[in-house]
Amino acid sequence: MNTQRIQTLYSHQTNPNAKYVLYWMQQSQRIHFNHALERAIQIANQKQLPLLVLFVLTPNYKEANLRHYQFMLEGLKDVSIWGTKLGFNMVYRLGQPSEIVASYLTDAYALVMDQGYLKVPLKWRYDVVNYAKTHASNLWIEMIDTDLIVPVTVASNKVEYGAYTLRPKLHKLFDVFLDFKQLSVLSNPHRLNEASDFDFNDIPTLLKQLNVDRSVLPYEGYKGGYLEAMKRLNDFILNRLTHYNESSDPSTNYTSVLSPYLHFGQISSLEIIHHLRLFLDQGRITEDVYEAYREQLFVRRELAFNYCYYNPGYDDFHRMTEPWAYETMKAHESDERTYLYTVEDYLNYQTHDPYFNAAMKEMVETGFMHNYMRMYWAKKIIEWSQTHQEAYQTILYLNNKYFLDGRDPNSYTGVAWCFGKHDRAWTERPIFGKLRYMNDKGLERKFDMQGYINKVEFN
């Protein structure tokens, strides 16, 4: 593992009476290609201590609902099964993460945690560090960036203006961060007497006990977990990747649909790259196809994480985009809108635009929407809202509630892109000003849109 993945957040004399090394798993909900887990195993083996892997489930996480929780718990079931087989002490608790993690620090030699990127998860982590400074001084705390190929703090130290400024930095560092071979074997798989608040024998019953928001139902076509992610990855590489250059057409099925699994940390982008490179080396995919997919998975995804990590206003209309974009939106705020729709209109698929209605149906029923249609969908909401701020709030609300990969750096950045972030000024027009415009004629000219409607209807 490249040691630049490691941030030492607190270092003090260590506890000579420690009972375990603690790995707080939160962002990276997986066993495979998990640098934070690997680091925790290394420390446990050096000190001949057991490893305690702790996951804290928050039963009322903001904007999360049944669809999100079920997908996540299906993934954690995989983690529980394999972690136990490998000799880790797997502990699952319900409650406020920073408070519960703090309660395990007294008996820990070291705390290892995976990197957080958004405001709430980052606050949890720094609350734990602050608690340790006054209540658990005999401790070592590290945070490991394992959800990105190049760690967010290594790639850049500021919000990058666009992909063209971050891309060369990422490409320069790419090879030195292909740094995972296999998980080390735990040398001291001693069992600890640490009880969990729940298990995964009956996920439906557990979900009822959590009393989560049940207004958005899971979609049976998307099951959570590493094994499901690997099935999708293998199917993508074997059957779809050679057509990736055609994947912008929403009537096709040439995308990987791995974003929900990446969102919950159930699969690593580094492992995906590893498999793609094997096929490239064997001559089973072409260089141009490999580079096209790597651009999305590596450059565009890590640009999104850069944006959210360094801009705390990533979810605030007044701070999420560029000055030129705010100027042009202000200049066109009072432009006449031919159509004005409400959230209820969208959810009932009652706009005049059949392509938008199909995209809404895909999102509401499945938790997914074809990437190109996400851009079109958001642009139409801008066009049909009384103000740009109202449009932004509507888009973010629907995005976070219905998408399995909502509340994610990719999502926040994708929404901001529709308002000019990481984009450039275009020809001025009503409502949009200099923001990029999209219309149904452009869809019809490029793609088989009736095919897309049919695909959604018979999904």
PESULBEL-V688452 format. One line per field, one symbol per residue. ss: DSSP state (H for helix, E for strand, C for the rest). phi: phi as a letter, one per 20 degrees, with the letter a starting at -180 (. if undefined). psi: psi as a letter, one per 20 degrees, with the letter a starting at -180 (. if undefined). A space follows every 10 residues. Layout:
ss->???
phi->???
psi->???
This chain:
ss->CCHHHEEEEE ECCCCCCCCE EEEECCCCCC CCCCHHHHHH HHHHHHHCCE EEEEEEECCC CCCCCHHHHH HHHHHHHHHH HHHHHCCCEE EEEECCHHHH HHCCCCCEEE EEEECCCCHH HHHHHHHHHH HHHHHCCCCE EEEECCCCCC CHHHHCCCCC CCHHHHHHHH HHHCHHHCCC CCCCCCCCCC CCCCCCCCCC CCHHHHHHHH CCCCCCCCCC CCCCCHHHHH HHHHHHHHHH HHHHHHCCCC CCCCCCCCHH HHHCCCCCHH HHHHHHHHHH HCCCCCHHHH HHHHHHHHHH HHHHHHHHHH CCCCCCCCCC CCHHHHHHHH HCCCCCCCCC CCHHHHHCCC CCCHHHHHHH HHHHHHCCCC HHHHHHHHHH HHHCCCCHHH HHHHHHHHHH HHCCCCCCHH HHHHHHHHCC CCCCCCCCEC CCECCCCCCH HHHHHHCCHH HHHHHHHCC
phi->.ffffedeeb cbfeefdfda eddeecfdea efldfffgff fgffffdldf ddddcdeefc fgmebggfff fffffffgff fffffeneee cccdqegfff ggfdfgeefb ddcffeceff fffgffffff fffdcbfebc ccddecedfd gfeefadbfe fagfeegfff ffegffdecc dbffefecef ededeeeacd fbfgfgffff lfgdfcefdf fcdepfffff ffffffffdc ffdgfdffff feceeeldgf ffgemfbeff ffggffffff femecefffg ffffgffeff fffffgfffe cfefddgece cegfffffff fdfeffdfcc cdgffffeld dedfffgfff ffffedncbg gfffffgfff fgfddfcfff fgffffffgf edffdflcgf fgffffgfdo fmccfdgfbg mfmefgdcbf fffffeceff ffgffffdf
psi->ppiiipoohp prqroikqir ppoopggnmr gqlnhggggg gggghhjlqr pooppppoil ppjqaggggg gghhghgggg ghgghijqoo ppqpboghgg ghijhhjqgq ppqqpqhrgg hhggghhggh ghhiimhmqp pqppoiiqgp qhihhrjrpq hrhhhhghgg hhighijmkp fqpqppimlp pqmoqqiraj hngggghhhh lrojioqqpi ioqrqghggh ggggggghih hijhijihoi irljrhlihh hhgjkiqqhh hggggghghg hijiqrhhgg hghhgghfgh ghhghgghhi nikhkohiji aqghghghgh hjhjqpphpp qrhhgghjll riohgggggg gggghhjqpp ghhgggghhh hghjqhrhgg gghgghgggh ghphkrlqhg ghhhghhiki pjarpapqrq ghcjqpqqrh hhghhhrnhh hgghgghj.
